[in-house]
Every structure is written in C-alpha cells, then in structure tokens.
C-alpha cells in the first residue's frame, strides 16, 4: 500500500511539474515575442544580473528554431507529454505499458533538449534565464518521477521504435503535431501584433539604410558596451535624451540585442533636446536635460558607472519631469554609492560639459531629426530600436 501511495505521489508531482512547465514556457514565449517586436517596456522581472538575464537569452539567435520560439515548442511538447500521461493513466490506448514507455521517451527527449539549452546558455550566450532554469529543473523532476512511477523496460526500446512506424503510427503523428501547431500559433501570434507590417518596415529600413550617407563618429566619446571581446563587426551608435519617452523604450531593446550578439558594440551618446548644451537647438530650456547628461558621464569618469546612471535616469523618467534635479541626483548617488558632492563638482567642470556639447554636435552634423536616432555602422537606421529591424539589417551584413 505504501509503495502504491509513493508511486502515485510521484505521478502527481510529475503531472503538476509539467503543468508548471507549460505555464513558464507560455510566459517565456510571450516575453520573447515582446522583445522581438520591441513591445517590452522597462526591465523584465527575471533580469537579476548580467549572468542571470531573461532578456539576453530571449533575444539571442538560439531562442528560435527555424523561426519558431523554443519556448513555444517547449510548451507544446510539455502539453503532449501531459496528454500521454493521461492516456497511460486511464488506459485509453490498446497497450498501456507501451504508452507509458512512450511517455517516458518524450520526457527523456525534453530532458536532453533542456541539457542542450543549458549548455548553450552557459558556454555560448554566457547568460542564463532564471525562468528557463526553472523549466530545466521541472523537466528533470518530471523525468525522475516518471522513471520511478513507470519503471520502463528499456530492453523494448527497439521494438517500441519499430511499432511507432507500424502499428502505433498515431505516436509519430502526435509528435509531428508539435512543430506544426507551434508554427501555426506563432504565425497567428505575430500577425496579431502586426508582424507583417514590421517585416515590410524592415525591408524599407534596409533599403533606406543602404542609401544613407556614411557618418563619422568619435567612438571614444560616449558610453560603450559590448558583451564579447573580439573586434566589433557592427557598431550601433544611439543619440538619446533622458526625458524622451521613445528613448526610454528604445534602451532595453538596444541593450538586449547587443548583449545577445558578442560582435556588436553599442555606443550611447547624449543629445539633450535643450539649446543650453546643444547647439542644434535654438531654444533653451531649464537645463535639466543637460544636467542628467552631465551626471551620466561624470558617473562614468568617477567610477565607471555611466551605464548605471543611464539606466537609473531612464527607469525614473516619470520622476525626472516632476522632481528637481538635486533630488534625483541624491537618489542616484544613494543607489549607486557615488559621493554626491563629487558628482556635483564634476558636473560643473568644463571637461564634462564640453564632452556633452561635442556629442550633441556630432548628432547635429549627422542631421538628426529626432530622438532616439540609431546609426548602424555609421549609417542612419530608421526604426533601429526595433529588434526585428535590427536583426534583419544584421543578417543582411553577414
């Protein structure tokens, strides 16, 4: 009786862990689509650090298999596993023991794929997705529980394989439904978000980008980020203003795309929409746009925390309009560990002010018409903050 109760417990754990996996896979698929289409706003809840970052994993080329998100394939595979578990549990097939073995084979396949994806994250992307890790753990837990519950006879593996293509043809049919359904659902999902229009935009952007004049930028003047160590094949230069809502939305997309492509270098240049520090604009404002630019590059000069300042000011953009600059600088200094007086002192130096003015001058010479302005290898790229457009241009260069 105890053994039966224990075996049943293993089955229920496997069933629940598979259900949880499906839920996580569906979330990861939505997250991937949002990133691909540039629909994400702000930082993802599962971005814990550079090494534990869902956005980096979801933006990588390994997140899709022939254009189908791996997360969606995972959801349908886990769903099929659940169906097989129910078929075996309630003896709904002619040979229940064989169905149990097929169920275990599917679970084993999922475990192998999970191990492969974990290896890709560790050695190729070099950044892991916490929710992906959760699916790996649940997959392993399911496999262990099914192994204990079914205790499959592995000597019948060859026979089961042959039977799958003779008397049990419904089994490979069910397996083929996974990529087919994934393909259909993925296309329906993308179409609902207007992906066809984005594809057309990508083609138009590529054609326009090829015609754009080549601009020359000082790569040393700006915040620089690259996840790889080799020489960058692509340099993305973005001009932005900290009070520009579109710039705030563009930031995560550009960072995620750069993180997942080691051969891309991202350079952020400030282009304050204020004539106080930007000669491209005649009208002078209250100077706060300039102050946040000064604070960002002072943070880089003082403690190599320029990107931290960049993220802080964009993340708190709503407050930038309502709060005074001193309050925002206080909050940033407290969060970053920078000395507030040292930061303010740096902001008043001519060096950092001239640095920002020179960046703005570069944008003026490049005839920037608004922010964010993205340049792909020195040429203006319309819609360059949209990952799908970035990816299409990137692939065209390879």
ChimeraX attribute file (.defattr): number of C-alpha atoms within 10 A of each C-alpha:
attribute: neighborCount
match mode: 1-to-1
recipient: residues
	/A:1	6
	/A:2	7
	/A:3	8
	/A:4	10
	/A:5	10
	/A:6	13
	/A:7	17
	/A:8	15
	/A:9	14
	/A:10	21
	/A:11	21
	/A:12	16
	/A:13	18
	/A:14	25
	/A:15	19
	/A:16	15
	/A:17	22
	/A:18	25
	/A:19	18
	/A:20	17
	/A:21	25
	/A:22	22
	/A:23	15
	/A:24	19
	/A:25	25
	/A:26	18
	/A:27	16
	/A:28	25
	/A:29	23
	/A:30	16
	/A:31	19
	/A:32	26
	/A:33	20
	/A:34	18
	/A:35	23
	/A:36	23
	/A:37	19
	/A:38	19
	/A:39	17
	/A:40	18
	/A:41	15
	/A:42	15
	/A:43	14
	/A:44	13
	/A:45	11
	/A:46	14
	/A:47	17
	/A:48	14
	/A:49	11
	/A:50	14
	/A:51	17
	/A:52	19
	/A:53	24
	/A:54	26
	/A:55	29
	/A:56	27
	/A:57	26
	/A:58	28
	/A:59	25
	/A:60	20
	/A:61	15
	/A:62	17
	/A:63	19
	/A:64	16
	/A:65	12
	/A:66	9
	/A:67	11
	/A:68	18
	/A:69	23
	/A:70	20
	/A:71	26
	/A:72	26
	/A:73	23
	/A:74	24
	/A:75	24
	/A:76	21
	/A:77	24
	/A:78	25
	/A:79	17
	/A:80	19
	/A:81	23
	/A:82	19
	/A:83	13
	/A:84	22
	/A:85	21
	/A:86	16
	/A:87	16
	/A:88	21
	/A:89	14
	/A:90	9
	/A:91	14
	/A:92	12
	/A:93	13
	/A:94	10
	/A:95	11
	/A:96	15
	/A:97	15
	/A:98	20
	/A:99	23
	/A:100	22
	/A:101	23
	/A:102	22
	/A:103	24
	/A:104	25
	/A:105	16
	/A:106	18
	/A:107	24
	/A:108	19
	/A:109	14
	/A:110	21
	/A:111	21
	/A:112	15
	/A:113	14
	/A:114	20
	/A:115	15
	/A:116	12
	/A:117	20
	/A:118	19
	/A:119	14
	/A:120	16
	/A:121	22
	/A:122	13
	/A:123	11
	/A:124	14
	/A:125	22
	/A:126	19
	/A:127	22
	/A:128	27
	/A:129	23
	/A:130	18
	/A:131	20
	/A:132	24
	/A:133	16
	/A:134	15
	/A:135	24
	/A:136	21
	/A:137	16
	/A:138	21
	/A:139	27
	/A:140	21
	/A:141	18
	/A:142	27
	/A:143	24
	/A:144	17
	/A:145	23
	/A:146	26
	/A:147	18
	/A:148	15
	/A:149	20
	/A:150	17
	/A:151	12
	/A:152	19
	/A:153	10
	/A:154	10
	/A:155	8
	/A:156	11
	/A:157	15
	/A:158	10
	/A:159	11
	/A:160	18
	/A:161	14
	/A:162	12
	/A:163	14
	/A:164	16
	/A:165	13
	/A:166	10
	/A:167	10
	/A:168	17
	/A:169	12
	/A:170	12
	/A:171	16
	/A:172	12
	/A:173	12
	/A:174	12
	/A:175	15
	/A:176	11
	/A:177	14
	/A:178	19
	/A:179	16
	/A:180	13
	/A:181	14
	/A:182	21
	/A:183	18
	/A:184	11
	/A:185	14
	/A:186	19
	/A:187	16
	/A:188	13
	/A:189	14
	/A:190	16
	/A:191	13
	/A:192	10
	/A:193	15
	/A:194	12
	/A:195	17
	/A:196	13
	/A:197	11
	/A:198	18
	/A:199	14
	/A:200	12
	/A:201	16
	/A:202	24
	/A:203	15
	/A:204	13
	/A:205	21
	/A:206	20
	/A:207	13
	/A:208	14
	/A:209	20
	/A:210	13
	/A:211	11
	/A:212	14
	/A:213	11
	/A:214	15
	/A:215	16
	/A:216	12
	/A:217	18
	/A:218	12
	/A:219	15
	/A:220	8
	/A:221	16
	/A:222	21
	/A:223	20
	/A:224	17
	/A:225	16
	/A:226	20
	/A:227	18
	/A:228	17
	/A:229	10
	/A:230	10
	/A:231	11
	/A:232	15
	/A:233	13
	/A:234	18
	/A:235	19
	/A:236	24
	/A:237	26
	/A:238	26
	/A:239	23
	/A:240	27
	/A:241	24
	/A:242	28
	/A:243	21
	/A:244	17
	/A:245	15
	/A:246	15
	/A:247	19
	/A:248	23
	/A:249	20
	/A:250	26
	/A:251	20
	/A:252	21
	/A:253	28
	/A:254	21
	/A:255	20
	/A:256	20
	/A:257	27
	/A:258	24
	/A:259	27
	/A:260	24
	/A:261	21
	/A:262	19
	/A:263	17
	/A:264	25
	/A:265	24
	/A:266	25
	/A:267	22
	/A:268	22
	/A:269	28
	/A:270	32
	/A:271	31
	/A:272	29
	/A:273	25
	/A:274	20
	/A:275	17
	/A:276	19
	/A:277	26
	/A:278	23
	/A:279	16
	/A:280	20
	/A:281	15
	/A:282	10
	/A:283	11
	/A:284	13
	/A:285	14
	/A:286	10
	/A:287	15
	/A:288	19
	/A:289	24
	/A:290	26
	/A:291	22
	/A:292	24
	/A:293	28
	/A:294	26
	/A:295	25
	/A:296	27
	/A:297	29
	/A:298	26
	/A:299	25
	/A:300	17
	/A:301	14
	/A:302	14
	/A:303	12
	/A:304	14
	/A:305	18
	/A:306	22
	/A:307	17
	/A:308	15
	/A:309	24
	/A:310	23
	/A:311	18
	/A:312	17
	/A:313	23
	/A:314	21
	/A:315	17
	/A:316	15
	/A:317	16
	/A:318	12
	/A:319	15
	/A:320	19
	/A:321	12
	/A:322	8
	/A:323	10
	/A:324	11
	/A:325	17
	/A:326	13
	/A:327	12
	/A:328	17
	/A:329	21
	/A:330	17
	/A:331	14
	/A:332	20
	/A:333	18
	/A:334	12
	/A:335	12
	/A:336	15
	/A:337	11
	/A:338	17
	/A:339	14
	/A:340	16
	/A:341	12
	/A:342	13
	/A:343	21
	/A:344	17
	/A:345	11
	/A:346	20
	/A:347	22
	/A:348	14
	/A:349	12
	/A:350	9
	/A:351	13
	/A:352	19
	/A:353	20
	/A:354	13
	/A:355	18
	/A:356	24
	/A:357	22
	/A:358	20
	/A:359	22
	/A:360	25
	/A:361	17
	/A:362	21
	/A:363	24
	/A:364	16
	/A:365	12
	/A:366	19
	/A:367	13
	/A:368	17
	/A:369	9
	/A:370	14
	/A:371	20
	/A:372	25
	/A:373	25
	/A:374	24
	/A:375	25
	/A:376	22
	/A:377	18
	/A:378	19
	/A:379	20
	/A:380	26
	/A:381	24
	/A:382	21
	/A:383	18
	/A:384	25
	/A:385	26
	/A:386	21
	/A:387	23
	/A:388	21
	/A:389	26
	/A:390	24
	/A:391	17
	/A:392	15
	/A:393	21
	/A:394	16
	/A:395	9
	/A:396	9
	/A:397	9
	/A:398	6
